[in-house]
């Protein structure tokens, strides 16, 4: 199963992991997308965008208009959400201009530390 893990971690930690993978020549077994703070994670992954990802999971490549139809939302609003999700690395754009969610599942991972 192809899973993407969304995690909250400092950029330095992500870079350290990247360097380690580069030196060893071994890539991670799963895709990981890091966010610096939980607030940034929730800003990028709003309720509407989560709904959109659920609708696209397993759907294969679709047009933005089709994605909007599936979530029963305005095309312009869905286009804005698609742009944010493309920038975050959660969606891909195909050669034909369609969009796709290239994973079978999402795992969200972060710790809440005491102040």
N, C-alpha and C positions, 0 to 999 in steps of 0.2 A: 504494500500500500504506500503510495506516495503522499507523505505528510509534510506540511509546512508548519514549523514551530515559530510562533510570535513570542518574543521574549523582551523583558525589560532588563537592560544591562548597559553599563557605561561604554562609550565608544572605544575606550582603551582596551576593555576586555574583549570586544569583538575583534579588534585589530590584533591583539595577542594571539587569539585563536586562529585568525587568518594566517599570520606569520608561521605559526606552528604547522598548519596544514601545508603551507607552501614549502617549508623546509622538509617535511616528511614525505611530500608528494602524495599524501593520502587525503582525499576529500572527505567531508563529513558524510554520514550515511543519510542524513535528512536535510532538507532545506531549512534555513533559519533566517528570520528577519528580526533585527533588533531595534528597539526603541529606547531612547535615553531615559524616559520617565513613563510611569503609568498614565499620566495625563495625556502625553503625546500618543500613546497607544490608543486610548479611548477617543481621542480627537480624530485620528485617522480611521479607526474602526467604529464609527458611529452605528447606531441601531439600524438606520436605513442601509448603510453599506454592508453590515452583517447580513441583513435580509437579502441584499443583492448577491452576495457571495453564496448564500445558501441556494438561491435560485439558479446560479450558474454552476454549482458543483455537479459534475457528471454530465453537464449539458453539451459539452464540446463547444466549438467556436460558434458564436452567435453575433448578430448585429446589435448595436446599442438600442435600436428601435425594438428588437425582439426582447432584449433584456428588460427594457422599460415595460413592455407588455406583460412579461412574466411576473413583475413585481407590482403591476398596476400603478405605475407612476409616470409623471411627465418625462418626456425624452430629454429635455434640457437639464432637468435635475439629475437624471440618471447619468447623463454625459459628464456632469461635474463630478459625480461620485466615481465614475469609471476612471476619469483623469487622475483623481487622488489615489485610487487603488493601483493604477498602472505605475504611478510614481513610487508607491510603496513597495512595488514588486509582487503584489498579490494577484495581479492579472497580467496576461500577455496579450499583445496585439499580433494577429496572424498576418501573413503576407497579403491576404485579401482584404485586410482592414477590419476584420471581425475581432472580437475579444474572446478570451477564454480563461477560465480558472484552471490552471494546469495541475492541480492537486486533487487528491481524493478526500482529504481531511485537513482540518486546522487544529493545532494544539496551541493554547495560550498558556504561557508560563511566566510567573513572576512572584517574588516574595514581598510581603509587606513587613518591614522592619519596625520595631518599636522606636519611638523618637528618642 
